[in-house]
Amino acid sequence: MFTGIIEELGTVETAGARLAVRCSKVMEDLTEGASIAVNGVCLTATGLGPDRFSADLAPETLRRSNLGSLRAGSKVNLERPLAPTGRLSGHIVQGHVDGTGTVTRLEASGQDHIVGVSLPPEIHRLCVDKGSLTLDGISLTIAECVAIPVSVAEPGATDSTG
């Protein structure tokens, strides 16, 4: 379990089915086989070095998350798992990614920020006002769920283009 409170920004060294990330803070107590969230995706740390770790990415992980679009030099959000005795500062985040969205709006509102996100219908239907959502592992509270109109053809209707 994670909180969605990012501890460090890491740098991708190699991407693809085997991801290697250069970092420092999360390495302090990271052990081989431990969980680590990379952009909110729960991965198993392997190949530990003094300032880096690697993780193997399954095809499903590459398909459902944004980790498949990473390149050497990309920045990633990192978080170690929540210790059962730790303070829960964010939301409970599993690190199991259901899908990806697209940021459509970002604006300052006093000391807060408003982030608009377009989500696939199968994800949008799970969102509720005042619920939570993570973007790249950052835990956010949903201020408002806005339904986006979808065009649906009438039964038996034909396309006017033939």
N, C-alpha and C positions, 0 to 999 in steps of 0.2 A: 504494500500500500504506500501511496505517496500523498503529498499535500497539495501539489501544484504550485509550491513556492520554490522558484528556481534558485539554486545555490551558486551556479557558476555557468559562464558561457565558455564552451569548449570549441576547439577547432578541429574539423575533420581532416585527417591525414590521408586516409584512403577510404573510398566509398564502394558500394556494391554489396555483394552477398556477405562480404566480411568488412565490417566498419571498424576503423581505427580512429580514436579521438584523443587529441592532446589536451590535457587539463592538469590542474594541480589540487584544488581544494577537495574535490570528491575522491581523490586518490588517497587522502589521509588515512582512511580506514577501509578502503575498498579491498575485498578479498576475491580470489578466484571463485567463480560460481555465484557471486552475490548479484542481486538485482540492482539495476541502475536505470533511471528514466532518461532517455535521450529524446528531446522534443516531445516528451510525454509518453513515449513508447517504452514499456517495460522490457528491458533486455538483460541477458545474462553476461556479466563481465568475464572475459577470458583474456589471455595474453597480456597480463599486467606488466607494465614497465614503470620506471620511476615517475614519469609524467604522462602516461598514456595507458589506455586500455583498448581492447578490441571486443567485438561481439559479432556473432554470426546472425545474419538476417534471413529468415525464411521467406520464400516467395509470397506467402500471405501477408507478412509484415511489409514487404516492399510494395505490395498492391494496395493495402488499406491505409498506409501512412504516407507522409511526405519524405520518409527516409530514402526512398528510391530515387528522389531527385537531388540528393546531396552530391556534392563534388568536393574534391580536395580544396581546402580553404574555406568551406562553408562553416558558418557559426551554428552551434546547436546549444539548446538549453539542457542543462544537466541537473539532476536531483537524485540524491540517495534515498533509499526507502525510509519510511517513518519507523523509528524505534517505538515499541509499544509503550515505553515510558516517556516518550517525547511529547512536546506540546503540539497540538494540531492547530497550525496557524492559517491553513487554507481550507480546502474541502478534502474529503476522502476521494482519492483518485486511484483507480486500479492500474492504469497504464495499458489497458486493453483498448486499442483504437477501433472504433466502429466505422470511421470514414473521415473524409477530409472536406473542409469548406473553403470558401474564398473570402478574404477580408474585402469588403466593399466600401467601407467608410471608417475613417479614423479622425476624431476631432477632440480637442481639449474642451473640457467643460469644468471650469474652475480648477480644482486640484485633481479631478477625475478625468477619465477619457471615455469617450463613447466609441465603441467598436461595432460596426455593422458586419455581419457575417452571413453569407449566402450558404445554405446547407442543402445537401441532397434530401429529397422528401423522406427517405427512410430514417434519416437522422433528425430532421426538423420535427417530425411527429413525436419524438421522445422529449423534446424541450418544453419546459414550463417556466412561466414567469417566476423569478426569484430562485430558480433552480441553478445548477452550475454546469459549466462547460469548460473544457480545457482547449486552449489554442497553443500548439507547440509546447505543451506541458504546463502552460501558465493557467492557473485556476481562475476563472472569471465567474461572476454572478450574472445571470441573465436578467437584465432589467425588464425586457419586454420581448415576447415572442410574436413576431409579425408574420402572418400568413401571406405568402406571395401567390397571387392568382395564377392558375395554370389553365391553359386552354385545353379543353377536352372536346373532341368531335362528338356530335350527336350520333346515336346509333343509326346506322343506315346512311349517314351523310357521306358524300363523295367529295374528294379533293377537286377543287375547281381547275387544277392544273392538268387534270386528266389522269 
